[in-house]
Amino acid sequence: MDAAPWLELLNSDWHDYRGSGRREDRLDDPRWLEGYLGRWVPRPDRLDRRTARRALRDLRDAMRVIVDPLVCQQKARADDLARLNALFEKVPYVRRIEAAGGKLVLVEVPVGGPLEIALASIARSFAAKLAEADISRLKICQNKDCLWVFLDGSRNKSRRWCETTCGNLMKVRRFRQRRKRARKSA
Ligand SMILES: [Zn+2]
């Protein structure tokens, strides 16, 4: 299953969870960028790559500064929310009723340039999730080398690591530390 667009963008600034210090910004990868924007833009290859990259990086920052306080059970700052609202203002939605296969469907169509529509759609998926979901499920992987953002779907909201890889890595590290301490005190 594909990750939600907002999660995918947040996590596009990849950190090596094993602690090598290696980072990889997926936005620098033209194929990743085109594939990602291709979900909203019919011809992503026609967009100015630098403009698109800068705009996506801005949106990623804007989302990250909202996520950071929320995962610490603090409120999102009004100034930070205003950055998203500024994006929404650029892309209003108009409603249209259309006939589709003997049925009538009500559709909401965004109005704006292709890049603006993509940005507003990503921001919309993020804002909708924050507004609808249980915010206490929003988490950042506690592996300091990883910092992956995820939604904790576990029943008692007890997940601390992004995936089993980080969980296993932390288990091995804790085991080694315990063994080291045991050796020192022996
Ligand atoms: Zn992780």
Residues whose N, C-alpha, C, O or C-beta is under 5 A from the ligand:
A	BS01	ZN	Y17 C141 N143 C146 W148 W161 C162 E163 C166
